[in-house]
Amino acid sequence: MERIRQLVGESLLYCFAVVVLTGGFLAFHYVPDGQEVAYGGSYAPLSGVPISAAYDSVLTISLDVPGGLSMRQLHHSSTVVLFLGSVVWAVLGRLRYTPALAVLGFVVLAGLGGYGSADDLLSGTFLGKVPVVVWYGLHLMTALAVGAALVVSSRREAAQRPRTPRFVALSIVLAALAILGL
């Protein structure tokens, strides 16, 4: 059971790498600003409609940046896999494994920060009153915390049970199948 938990944890590390790579791409095109701007992108029904600069950049990424929508979808699906995998990882550790619980909590906060920074789903709620830049900061800080917890846990487990090339390959394949299967 411990080796399976280690395999899931290692797969989470590779899912996180996909999240970081796609998030880096998205960050180059994202504007964390809550000021209202008139939409001027390629989606004609929204032309001239006042929306936040953050949401405008999200629409621009989705509709006007080549490969932007694919990157958003890959970022989202790998984040969902990261969340579900951290639930499995915590359960396999019988909820006593501190890094797994920390990763689970940080992934939830990072997801909430990601949704808040897009300024689309939370804007009509009380959470919509939080500035976009705060959501974006929360998203980035919790992503760093997730990465740190995964790396520390992976190194600790590798010291106890060394990884073989076959084990690493299996965890990469597992992560890829989980991400592409969603």
ABEGO torsion letter per residue (X at the ends): XAAAAAAAAAAAAAAAAAAAAAAAAAAAABBBBABBBBBABABAAABGBBBBAAAAAAAAAAAABBGAAAAAAAAAAAAAAAAAAAAAAAAAAGGABAAAAAAAAAAAAAAAAAAAAAGAAAAABAAAABBAAAAAAAAAAAAAAAAAAAAAAAAAAAAABBBBAAAAAAAAAAAAAAAAAX
